[in-house]
Amino acid sequence: MQIDKGESSAIALALETPESTVILDDYRARKIAEQLGVNYTGTIGVIIRAKIIGVIPAIKPILSKIKVKIPGILTMHSGDVDHPLGVGAAPAL
C-alpha cells in the first residue's frame, strides 16, 4: 500500500514522538498509521475537538465550507450534514 510522501513523513515523525497524534484524511495513510500503532485523527476530528474545547463556537459553518468524503459510503458537501459526529470517528483526538 503506497501513500503520499507528506503523509509518510507525518507518520514517521509521529512514530518518533511519543503520545503524538497525526492528522490524516487519506484512507490508506490511516490504515498504515493504525497498523503501526500511531494515533491519528482527521480534519473532521480536529474541527469536532475544537468545538468541544471551546476554540470555535459552532461546527456547521466550518463543515459547510469543506467537502466531506466518507470512504465506501458517500461523497457530499458537508453543508448537507446536520450532525457531523457520525462522520468517521478516529482512534484519537
The 8 nearest C-alpha neighbors of each residue, nearest first, counted from 0:
[[1, 2, 27, 31, 28, 30, 3, 26],
 [2, 0, 3, 27, 28, 7, 4, 31],
 [3, 1, 28, 7, 27, 4, 6, 0],
 [2, 4, 6, 5, 7, 1, 28, 8],
 [5, 3, 7, 6, 8, 2, 9, 1],
 [6, 4, 8, 7, 3, 9, 2, 10],
 [5, 7, 9, 3, 8, 4, 10, 28],
 [6, 8, 10, 4, 9, 5, 11, 3],
 [9, 7, 11, 5, 6, 10, 4, 12],
 [8, 10, 6, 12, 7, 11, 5, 13],
 [9, 11, 13, 7, 12, 8, 6, 14],
 [12, 10, 8, 14, 13, 9, 7, 15],
 [13, 11, 15, 9, 14, 10, 8, 16],
 [12, 14, 10, 16, 15, 11, 19, 9],
 [13, 15, 11, 12, 16, 10, 37, 17],
 [14, 16, 12, 13, 17, 11, 10, 19],
 [17, 15, 13, 14, 19, 12, 18, 11],
 [18, 16, 19, 15, 14, 13, 20, 37],
 [19, 17, 16, 20, 38, 13, 37, 14],
 [20, 18, 17, 13, 16, 21, 38, 37],
 [21, 19, 38, 39, 22, 13, 18, 40],
 [20, 22, 39, 23, 13, 40, 38, 19],
 [23, 21, 40, 41, 39, 20, 42, 24],
 [24, 22, 41, 25, 40, 29, 21, 39],
 [23, 25, 41, 26, 42, 22, 29, 28],
 [24, 26, 28, 27, 23, 29, 2, 6],
 [25, 27, 29, 28, 30, 24, 70, 23],
 [28, 26, 30, 29, 25, 31, 2, 0],
 [27, 29, 31, 25, 30, 26, 2, 32],
 [30, 28, 32, 26, 27, 31, 33, 23],
 [29, 31, 33, 27, 28, 32, 34, 26],
 [30, 32, 34, 28, 33, 29, 35, 27],
 [33, 31, 37, 29, 35, 30, 34, 36],
 [32, 34, 30, 36, 31, 35, 37, 29],
 [35, 33, 31, 32, 36, 30, 37, 29],
 [36, 34, 32, 33, 37, 31, 14, 30],
 [35, 37, 33, 34, 32, 38, 14, 31],
 [38, 36, 32, 35, 33, 39, 14, 13],
 [39, 37, 20, 91, 21, 90, 36, 19],
 [40, 38, 21, 20, 91, 22, 37, 90],
 [39, 41, 89, 22, 44, 92, 91, 23],
 [42, 40, 23, 24, 22, 44, 43, 45],
 [41, 43, 45, 44, 46, 24, 22, 40],
 [42, 44, 46, 41, 45, 47, 86, 87],
 [43, 45, 41, 47, 42, 46, 40, 48],
 [44, 46, 48, 42, 43, 47, 49, 41],
 [45, 47, 49, 43, 44, 48, 42, 50],
 [48, 46, 44, 50, 49, 45, 43, 51],
 [47, 49, 51, 45, 50, 46, 44, 52],
 [50, 48, 54, 46, 47, 52, 51, 55],
 [51, 49, 55, 53, 47, 48, 52, 54],
 [50, 52, 48, 49, 53, 47, 54, 55],
 [51, 53, 49, 50, 54, 48, 55, 47],
 [52, 54, 50, 55, 51, 49, 56, 48],
 [53, 55, 49, 52, 50, 56, 51, 48],
 [56, 54, 50, 53, 57, 49, 58, 52],
 [55, 57, 50, 53, 54, 58, 49, 51],
 [58, 56, 55, 59, 50, 60, 61, 53],
 [59, 57, 61, 60, 62, 50, 46, 47],
 [58, 60, 62, 61, 57, 63, 78, 81],
 [61, 59, 63, 62, 58, 57, 64, 78],
 [60, 62, 63, 59, 64, 58, 65, 57],
 [63, 61, 59, 77, 64, 65, 60, 78],
 [62, 64, 78, 77, 60, 61, 65, 59],
 [65, 63, 62, 61, 60, 66, 78, 77],
 [66, 64, 62, 63, 77, 67, 76, 61],
 [65, 67, 76, 77, 75, 68, 64, 62],
 [68, 66, 77, 75, 76, 74, 65, 69],
 [69, 67, 74, 70, 73, 75, 66, 72],
 [68, 70, 72, 73, 74, 71, 67, 87],
 [71, 69, 72, 68, 73, 26, 74, 87],
 [70, 72, 69, 73, 68, 74, 26, 87],
 [71, 73, 69, 70, 74, 68, 75, 86],
 [74, 72, 69, 68, 71, 75, 70, 67],
 [73, 75, 68, 67, 69, 76, 72, 66],
 [76, 74, 67, 77, 66, 68, 73, 79],
 [77, 75, 66, 78, 79, 67, 65, 63],
 [76, 78, 79, 63, 80, 62, 67, 66],
 [77, 79, 63, 76, 80, 62, 59, 64],
 [80, 78, 77, 76, 81, 75, 63, 62],
 [81, 79, 77, 78, 82, 83, 76, 59],
 [80, 82, 79, 83, 59, 78, 77, 84],
 [81, 83, 80, 84, 85, 59, 86, 58],
 [84, 82, 85, 86, 80, 81, 43, 59],
 [85, 83, 86, 82, 88, 47, 87, 43],
 [84, 86, 83, 87, 82, 88, 80, 81],
 [85, 87, 84, 83, 88, 69, 43, 82],
 [88, 86, 89, 85, 69, 84, 43, 44],
 [87, 89, 86, 90, 44, 85, 84, 40],
 [90, 88, 40, 91, 87, 39, 44, 41],
 [89, 91, 39, 38, 40, 88, 92, 33],
 [92, 90, 89, 38, 39, 40, 20, 88],
 [91, 40, 44, 48, 20, 45, 39, 90]]
